[in-house]
Amino acid sequence: MAHTRPPDRLQQLRDAAAPTCRLNSKRRCGSSTNASRVGAANAWSILSYDAGRDLVFVPTSSPSPDYYGGERIGSNRYANSVVALHARTGSVAWSFQIVHHDLWDYDVPAQPVLARIVHEGRERDVVVQATKTGFLFVLDRDSGEPVFPVEERPVPQTDVAGEQSWPTQPFPTRPAALVPQQLRPEDAFGLTPWDRGKCCDKIAALRNDGIFTPPSVRGSLMYPGNAGGTNWGSLAIEPSRHVAILNMSNLPFVVRLIPRAGFEREKSAGRGLLGLREFAPQEGTPYGMLREPLQDPLLMPCVAPPWGTLAGVSLDSGDILWQVPLGSVPDLLRIPLPVTVGLPNLGGPLVTAGGIDFISAAMDGTLRAFDVETGTELWHDRLPAGGNANPMTYRLSANGRQYVVIAAGGHGKLGTRRGDYVVAYALPEP
């Protein structure tokens, strides 16, 4: 099925000014108060530039507030998008929206990467966009049209008063999703029957309709969660094989909307509890928000490992060539697990001309080298602090020795070791 654009009735909703009277009878239609307290859709990741076309490619964030969109109805065009701008004028050449009317913090967190591929027998210049949802979008660089068909599919709809979720979302037909997008109670993970049962009960208590389950007052399962999929490390491309290398996390989250009257009380009661609970006031809306990972009482994820992976994807065919766990047991886990489980990760890959992928990113603070063709791990070394940054490579002279270097500083939320190091490795002599 070819890429389909929203039908006219949805386009009308997208372009509607702000018919707030039918969403909240206490406000007059045409009031400007809503626009004054929503915003974002900025670009917080890295931009790319095509000098020959004089185009700048911008990955945009979600609109604000993230988890309630009653003050910003419509698709929120240009948010959660890849936007191509004419560099000389700033005017829009084209845009492609990854998520309509975002309610999941599924911003476009990674740099759009420029590549040349061979598709259906001809060379094409493309923009490759990794996402938190686990989808990989391959877009024509001149038009923004998907190289592989993208379908607008119906998605679960909100039951929250004042909200108006978008009826469809874009699903690429190739490549397949690189992270799971559905978690059932019977899939719950635990080291013992007791903690597995606790996870099973938690999943069963949540609204859980698969990817794009809207936030709810009851509590909704977000899978993948706001951490990804792929986050700000983006991806790397091996140019002769046209293979994209990208790392992903696989962690479910819980999001619950809290009616305004009870938000401060619940926020105060939730302070000091174990886990990574986050409260957001979402000021100017009827709801605050609670977000936290879906964990068992031992603070282990309620989903089976791998919790982080590295994948190689053919950009010519859209095939997933390989996918392997990334990372082993980190220092902070008190319970031994199999050596390679795959861990949550932040940071991205580097691919050298020799077909070697270097990446750290995972919670264990280890720099690794993988074969681009097979995903086989070739080498690793422990860093003095978390390597949650993209490696780089350089030579001091044209025929000199090649080095790989990474900033190892750790990451607070990810729980990796903190430090202040720049570590360089010398590759073997030519």
C-alpha positions in Angstrom: 0.0 0.0 0.0 1.5 3.4 -1.0 1.9 6.2 1.5 -1.5 7.7 2.1 -2.2 11.2 3.4 -5.0 11.9 5.9 -8.4 12.3 4.3 -9.9 15.8 3.9 -11.8 15.7 7.2 -8.6 15.0 9.0 -6.8 17.7 7.1 -9.5 20.2 8.1 -8.9 19.2 11.8 -5.2 19.6 11.3 -5.5 23.1 10.0 -8.4 24.2 12.4 -7.5 27.3 14.3 -8.6 26.1 17.8 -12.2 25.2 18.3 -11.8 25.1 22.1 -15.4 25.7 22.9 -16.4 22.1 22.1 -13.6 20.8 24.2 -14.0 23.0 27.2 -17.2 24.9 27.6 -15.6 27.3 30.0 -13.6 28.9 27.3 -14.9 31.0 24.4 -14.2 30.0 20.8 -11.3 31.9 19.3 -9.7 32.6 22.7 -5.9 33.1 22.4 -5.2 31.8 25.9 -4.5 28.3 24.7 -1.8 29.3 22.3 0.0 31.3 25.0 0.7 28.3 27.1 1.6 25.6 24.6 4.8 25.4 22.6 7.8 23.3 21.9 8.2 21.4 18.6 11.7 22.9 18.7 14.7 21.0 17.4 16.8 19.7 20.3 18.8 17.1 18.3 21.4 17.7 15.5 20.5 19.1 12.1 21.9 17.9 8.8 22.8 19.9 5.7 22.9 18.9 2.0 25.2 21.5 0.4 24.3 20.5 -3.2 20.6 21.1 -2.6 21.1 23.8 0.0 18.7 22.0 2.3 18.7 21.8 6.1 17.0 18.8 7.6 15.5 19.5 11.1 14.2 16.8 13.5 11.5 18.4 15.6 10.3 17.6 19.1 6.9 16.9 20.5 4.6 19.9 21.3 4.1 20.9 24.9 2.7 19.5 27.2 3.7 16.1 26.1 1.0 13.9 27.4 -2.2 16.0 27.2 -3.1 17.7 23.9 -6.5 19.2 24.7 -5.0 22.7 24.4 -3.4 21.9 21.0 -5.9 19.9 19.0 -5.1 18.8 15.4 -2.1 16.9 14.1 0.3 19.6 15.4 1.8 19.9 12.0 5.7 20.2 11.9 6.0 18.8 15.4 7.4 15.2 15.6 8.6 15.7 12.0 11.5 15.8 9.7 11.4 19.2 8.2 13.5 20.2 5.2 14.2 23.9 4.9 15.8 26.0 2.1 18.9 27.2 3.9 19.0 30.6 2.2 15.5 31.6 3.0 14.3 29.3 5.8 11.2 28.4 3.9 9.8 24.9 4.1 10.7 22.6 1.2 8.8 19.6 2.6 8.0 18.0 5.9 7.1 14.4 6.9 5.4 13.9 10.3 6.5 10.8 12.2 3.8 11.0 14.9 0.5 12.9 14.7 -0.7 14.8 17.7 1.9 13.3 20.0 0.7 12.1 23.4 3.7 9.8 24.2 6.8 12.0 24.1 7.7 10.4 20.8 9.7 13.4 19.6 12.2 12.9 16.8 15.3 12.7 19.0 18.0 11.7 16.5 19.9 13.4 13.7 18.4 12.8 10.2 21.2 11.0 8.4 21.9 11.6 4.7 22.7 8.6 2.5 22.7 7.3 -1.1 21.1 3.9 -1.6 20.1 1.6 -4.5 16.4 1.0 -4.5 14.6 -0.9 -7.2 17.6 -0.7 -9.5 18.3 3.0 -9.3 20.4 5.2 -7.0 18.5 7.5 -4.7 19.5 10.2 -2.2 17.6 9.7 1.0 17.2 10.9 4.6 17.2 8.1 7.1 15.4 8.9 10.4 15.6 6.7 13.5 12.8 7.1 16.0 11.7 6.3 19.6 8.9 4.1 18.3 11.4 1.6 16.8 10.4 2.5 13.3 13.0 3.5 10.7 11.8 5.9 8.0 13.7 6.2 4.7 12.6 9.4 2.9 13.4 10.8 -0.5 15.7 13.8 -0.1 14.1 16.0 -2.7 10.4 15.3 -1.9 10.2 13.8 1.6 8.1 10.9 0.2 8.8 7.5 1.8 11.0 5.2 -0.2 9.2 2.2 1.4 5.5 2.4 1.6 4.0 4.0 4.8 0.4 3.3 5.8 -1.9 5.5 7.9 -3.4 2.9 10.3 -6.2 3.4 12.9 -4.9 3.6 16.4 -6.5 3.4 19.9 -8.5 6.5 20.9 -8.5 8.5 24.1 -11.0 8.3 26.9 -9.8 11.5 28.6 -12.2 14.4 28.9 -11.0 17.3 26.8 -8.5 15.3 24.7 -8.9 14.6 21.0 -6.4 12.1 19.8 -5.5 11.6 16.2 -7.3 8.7 14.5 -4.4 7.3 12.6 -0.6 7.0 12.8 2.0 6.3 10.1 3.4 2.8 10.0 6.3 2.0 7.6 5.9 -1.4 5.9 9.7 -1.8 5.7 11.9 -2.1 7.7 9.9 -3.9 10.4 9.8 -2.4 13.8 13.1 -2.8 15.6 11.7 -3.0 19.1 8.6 -4.9 20.5 5.4 -2.8 20.5 3.0 -5.0 22.5 3.3 -6.4 26.1 0.7 -8.7 27.4 0.3 -9.8 31.1 1.4 -13.4 30.2 4.6 -11.9 28.7 5.6 -10.5 32.1 9.2 -11.1 33.2 10.6 -11.8 36.7 13.5 -13.6 38.3 11.1 -15.5 40.5 7.4 -16.5 40.2 6.6 -13.9 42.9 8.0 -10.8 41.1 6.8 -12.1 37.7 3.3 -12.3 39.2 3.7 -8.7 40.5 4.6 -7.6 36.9 1.7 -9.6 35.5 -0.7 -7.8 37.8 0.7 -4.4 37.0 0.3 -5.0 33.2 -3.2 -6.3 33.6 -4.3 -3.2 35.6 -3.2 -0.7 32.9 -4.8 0.4 29.7 -2.8 -1.6 27.2 -3.8 -1.4 23.5 -0.3 -1.7 22.0 1.8 1.1 20.6 0.0 4.5 20.6 -2.2 3.6 23.6 -3.3 7.1 24.8 -2.5 8.3 28.3 -5.3 7.8 30.8 -6.4 8.6 34.3 -6.4 4.9 35.0 -2.7 4.6 33.8 -1.5 3.5 30.4 1.3 1.2 29.3 3.8 2.9 27.0 5.7 0.4 25.0 8.1 1.4 23.6 8.6 4.1 26.3 9.7 7.6 25.9 13.4 6.5 26.1 13.1 4.6 22.8 13.6 2.8 20.6 16.5 4.9 19.3 17.3 8.1 21.1 19.6 11.0 20.5 22.7 9.0 19.4 21.0 8.5 16.0 22.5 5.9 13.6 25.6 5.3 11.4 25.6 4.2 7.8 28.2 2.0 6.0 28.3 3.8 2.6 29.5 0.9 0.4 27.1 -1.7 1.7 24.2 0.8 2.4 23.8 -0.7 5.9 22.4 1.4 8.8 23.6 0.6 12.2 21.5 1.7 15.2 21.1 0.9 18.8 17.7 0.7 20.7 16.4 0.4 24.2 13.5 -1.9 25.1 11.8 -0.6 28.3 8.1 -0.3 29.0 6.9 2.8 30.9 3.7 3.7 32.7 2.0 7.1 32.2 -0.9 8.3 34.3 -2.8 11.6 34.1 -3.6 13.0 37.5 -6.6 15.4 37.7 -5.4 18.9 38.7 -7.1 19.0 42.1 -5.1 16.0 43.4 -1.8 16.5 41.6 0.2 18.3 44.3 -1.0 15.9 47.0 0.0 12.9 44.9 3.3 14.4 43.9 4.2 15.0 47.6 3.2 11.5 48.6 5.3 10.1 45.7 8.5 11.8 46.8 11.2 9.4 48.1 9.7 6.3 46.6 12.1 3.9 44.9 12.3 3.9 41.2 12.6 6.7 38.6 9.2 8.4 39.1 8.8 11.7 37.2 6.0 14.2 37.9 5.1 17.0 35.5 2.6 19.7 36.3 1.5 20.3 32.7 0.4 23.7 33.8 -2.6 25.3 32.1 -4.2 21.9 31.5 -6.7 19.9 33.6 -4.1 17.1 34.3 -0.7 16.7 35.8 1.3 13.6 34.8 3.2 10.7 36.4 5.7 8.7 34.4 7.8 5.8 35.6 9.4 2.6 34.2 7.4 -0.6 34.5 9.4 -2.4 37.1 9.0 -5.3 39.6 9.6 -4.7 43.4 13.3 -5.5 42.8 13.4 -2.6 40.3 14.0 -5.0 37.4 12.1 -4.3 34.1 8.8 -6.2 33.7 9.8 -7.2 30.2 12.2 -10.0 29.3 15.7 -9.1 28.0 17.3 -8.0 25.9 16.7 -4.5 27.2 19.0 -3.0 24.6 20.0 -4.1 21.1 22.2 -3.2 18.1 20.9 -3.8 14.6 22.1 -3.7 11.0 19.4 -2.8 8.4 19.8 -2.9 4.6 18.7 0.5 3.3 18.4 -0.9 -0.2 15.9 -3.6 0.6 14.5 -2.6 4.0 15.6 -6.0 5.5 16.8 -6.3 9.0 20.2 -8.1 8.5 20.9 -8.9 12.1 20.1 -7.8 15.7 22.1 -8.6 18.7 22.0 -7.7 22.5 24.1 -4.7 23.4 25.6 -4.7 26.9 26.1 -7.0 29.8 25.3 -6.9 33.5 26.0 -3.4 34.9 27.6 -2.7 38.3 24.3 -1.4 39.8 22.5 -4.7 39.5 22.7 -6.7 42.7 21.4 -9.9 41.2 23.5 -11.9 38.7 22.1 -12.5 35.2 23.4 -14.2 32.1 26.5 -12.4 30.8 24.9 -10.8 27.7 21.4 -9.6 28.3 21.3 -6.3 26.4 20.9 -3.1 28.4 19.2 0.2 28.1 21.4 2.6 26.2 22.0 6.2 25.3 24.6 7.2 22.7 25.2 6.2 19.1 27.5 4.2 16.8 30.4 5.0 14.6 31.2 3.0 11.4 34.7 3.0 9.9 35.6 2.4 6.3 36.8 -1.0 7.2 33.3 -2.2 8.1 33.7 -2.0 11.8 31.1 -0.5 14.1 32.3 1.1 17.4 29.7 1.8 20.1 29.5 2.1 23.9 26.1 3.6 24.9 24.9 0.7 27.2 24.8 0.9 31.0 27.9 -1.3 31.5 30.3 1.4 30.3 32.1 -0.7 27.7 33.3 0.3 24.3 32.7 -2.5 21.7 33.5 -3.2 18.1 31.1 -5.2 15.9 31.4 -6.6 12.3 29.0 -4.5 10.2 28.0 -7.5 8.0 27.2 -10.0 10.7 26.8 -8.2 14.0 29.6 -10.3 15.6 31.4 -8.7 18.5 35.1 -8.4 17.7 36.5 -6.5 20.6 35.6 -4.7 23.8 37.2 -2.6 26.6 35.9 -1.2 29.8 35.8 2.6 30.1 36.5 4.5 33.3 33.0 6.0 33.1 29.8 5.5 31.1 30.4 6.0 27.4 27.0 7.6 26.6 28.4 9.5 23.7 29.1 8.8 20.0 32.7 7.7 19.3 34.7 9.4 16.6 37.8 8.5 14.6 40.7 10.4 13.2 44.2 10.3 11.8 47.0 12.8 12.5 48.4 12.4 8.9 47.1 10.9 5.7 49.0 7.6 6.1 49.2 7.8 9.9 47.7 5.5 12.5 44.0 5.6 13.0 42.5 6.4 16.4 39.0 5.9 17.9 38.1 8.3 20.7 35.1 8.6 23.0 34.0 11.0 25.7 33.3 9.0 28.9 31.3 11.1 31.3 28.4 8.8 32.3 24.7 9.7 32.5 22.7 10.5 35.6 19.3 9.0 34.7 20.8 5.9 33.0 22.8 5.2 36.1 26.2 4.8 34.5 29.4 5.6 36.2 30.1 9.4 36.3 33.4 10.8 35.3 35.3 13.3 33.1 37.4 11.4 30.6 38.3 11.4 27.0 39.6 8.0 26.0 41.5 7.3 22.7 42.4 3.9 21.3 45.0 3.3 18.6 44.0 0.9 15.8 46.7 -1.6 14.6 49.3 -0.2 12.3 48.4 -0.3 8.6 
